[in-house]
Amino acid sequence: MRIALLAPLVTPIAEPFLGGAQALVANLARGLNQRGHKVTLFARQGSSVPGVEIETFEVPESVIPATFAGPMRERPADDGFFSQANVFLEIFLRLRQRQEEFDLLHAHAFDWPAFTLSTILTRIPILHTIHLPAVSPEINESLRLLHQQGHPLRLITVSQACARTYETHTPFDHIIYNGLDIASIPFAPEVDSDAPLLFAGRITPEKGVEAALDIAERTGIPLLLAGGIYDNAYYEQRIAPRLQEMGERARYLGALAQDKLWQLMGQTRGLLFTSTWDEPFGLTMVEAMATGTPVLAFERGAAAEVIRHGETGYLISPNALEQAVQRVRDLPTIQRTRCRQHVEQSFSFDAMLDRHEQAYSSAIMKHISPN
């Protein structure tokens, strides 16, 4: 197939990835390309995915990642919003002129213009993967209207939990879990008795960085933090002072490339996945388990779909810090080989590619014969 992939435009698709959506787009592009499909990735300037053809667009610096830490509200129509909308308009106008070059478009951008402007493409099927829960009122309403009007967008999301947040707005055509090329991830069958805990994710309020610091402080086990600073004000005001206060008991390592992050994961006793919002999937949990490292996660969002409680980690009530402390002490009882096996069985890269190929073929057939 000739596949056009549209990436989120808020950051380049290059390591170290901002988050799971960016990593998924890069991995999907590589995997489809290796299977013989002709993949063209449309992405922000500075993107780089080895072996994949990329067409880049100049995205103004005013276009930055949105924050989801506060209450659900519409995004203000500021300079960044209009700048990004115009980039999307340019992309879709260019694609409309070149529809004969592609069999389908698969978009991954969680932005109002990405959904609404994609409707100008009528000669190829359009699929959108939604990587975030229903936190954006303007996107929720646009999806509701598109569904109500019968526009043939085909929607994919990454978990049953994420799909449920959209129940009053739109149905989904496919649920496809993120997958990993497990052979590329080193497995650590054991760790040192004094191994630290790990937090890996964006440094932003909804990821629960402070809860991870609280748990580590109460257990007396050192904590390593890895991830890009997504919210500078939050880091300077809330995290940096805590790090200084905790000294050697908590160390921030910055954003790490995938291979370095996987090596680090295999050297830790457990991953603290303390998100304070409904995480749509949680690729970091799967990466940790692939290295053999169990996960302690707040039971919200897709955590219960990713972790097997008592086998590959522990699910605890959100913000139940004393319960978390006890479960941290139980982490050494988890068999690291079982964590690896769980990823191999449930989140393989090949299975993810198979599901995408099936979704693409179905979309093409329905576009050719809508009845």
Secondary structure, DSSP 8 states (H G I E B T S, - for coil): -EEEEE--SSS-S-SS-SSHHHHHHHHHHHHHHHTT-EEEEEEETT---TT-EEEEE---TT------SS--------HHHHHHHHHHHHHHHHHHHTGGG-SEEEE---SHHHHHHGGG--SS-EEEEE-S-S--HHHHHHHHHHHHTT--EEEEES-HHHHHTTTTT---SEE----B-GGGS---S---TT--EEEES-BSGGGTHHHHHHHHHHHT--EEEES-BS-HHHIIIIIHHHHHHHGGGEEE-----HHHHHHHHTTSSEEEE--SS--S--HHHHHHHHHT--EEEES-TTHHHH--BTTTEEEE-TT-HHHHHHHHHHGGGS-HHHHHHHHHHHSBHHHHHHHHHHHHHHHHHHHH---
